[in-house]
Amino acid sequence: MAREFWDPSVLYASSISAGPGELTLGQPFYPYVGGYYNSTQYRICCVEIGVSISMANPQLLIPDNFLMAGMGVQSPNCCVDGWDFGWRADVFLLPNSSLIVSGSSWETCDGNGNCGGYMWEDLWYHTQTTLNPQNISTPIYLRMQWEPVTVDGQPRSLVNWYYNTTGVAWTKFGSYLPDRRLGTYFDIGLSGGPASEIPQGSAFLYQFGVASKLPVPGWSATLFYPSFQYQGSWRAMERANIVQGDFSYWKVNYRWGGRPYPGVTARSNLLDSTIPADIVKFSYTGGTMKDFTPLW
């Protein structure tokens, strides 16, 4: 199960209890490489991405390792300073060649008085479904979406997770009704607005990327059309830049990765004109690439 790989302190670990998560101190340290939406900050209801993972030999993944590709986005609460939430939709490739679509919600708080005076994070919700495509490289599309619901006669909003793939229509695989104090939207863009130079201490609110518990060679992961719904219409990110795990903050104190992914390079339209816009292919080639390089 993918849940066995999740732990609040690192986001990925070899064991976790089936009950509610415990408040956990610390920062993640797993290798991660991805891209972020380089835009002004604004609020939307829905995000989507396509993922295709290929690996010559999945058995290169040791028993408690994995390869993961997907997206993460932030939302705030309305009332408590420092209390915010990270949302993920991902595809996991496991050593037995199985593919799992995974959705999760993370509750975090900064080290201020509103949060007890220390930093903590907590896995609010997790859902998953195992897929059995004939080819592990079959593209899989993921979507997270705020949608209205009525609870005890009162209007509320919940987050639904969907996937679709070849021969399968959009299928809901998770649904979560969060605390009513949560802002019912996702924040996307760059906190503080786009910057000519990456500001230290900023957050990249909408990211897409690839991670594993431990570095593993011999893979490629293509991420297609990271998109969002704005004023009723879907649109792709206009600008995206590379981010490595040590800078992958979705909030000032919290990030989706912990360190760079050594040996991984990227191909995208601004780096390779043969690649269509809004697509990036990360591959373990043994090479290097420069942080914050524009992808498109």
Sequence and secondary structure as in RCSB ss.txt:
>XXXX:A:sequence
MAREFWDPSVLYASSISAGPGELTLGQPFYPYVGGYYNSTQYRICCVEIGVSISMANPQLLIPDNFLMAGMGVQS
PNCCVDGWDFGWRADVFLLPNSSLIVSGSSWETCDGNGNCGGYMWEDLWYHTQTTLNPQNISTPIYLRMQWEPVT
VDGQPRSLVNWYYNTTGVAWTKFGSYLPDRRLGTYFDIGLSGGPASEIPQGSAFLYQFGVASKLPVPGWSATLFY
PSFQYQGSWRAMERANIVQGDFSYWKVNYRWGGRPYPGVTARSNLLDSTIPADIVKFSYTGGTMKDFTPLW
>XXXX:A:secstr
 GGGG  TTTS  S   SS    B S    BEEEEEE S  EEESEEEEEEEEEES GGGS TT  EEEEEEEEE
EBSSSTTEEEEEEEEEEE TTS EEEEEEEEEEE SSGGGTSS EEEEEEEEEEEE  SSTTS EEEEEEEEEEE
ETTEEEEEEEEEEEETTEEEEEEEEE   TTB SSEEESBTT   SS  TT  B EEEEEEESS   SEEEEEEE
EEEEETTEEEE S EEEEEGGG EEETTEES SB  TEEEEEETTT TTS TTEEEEEEEEE   TT B  
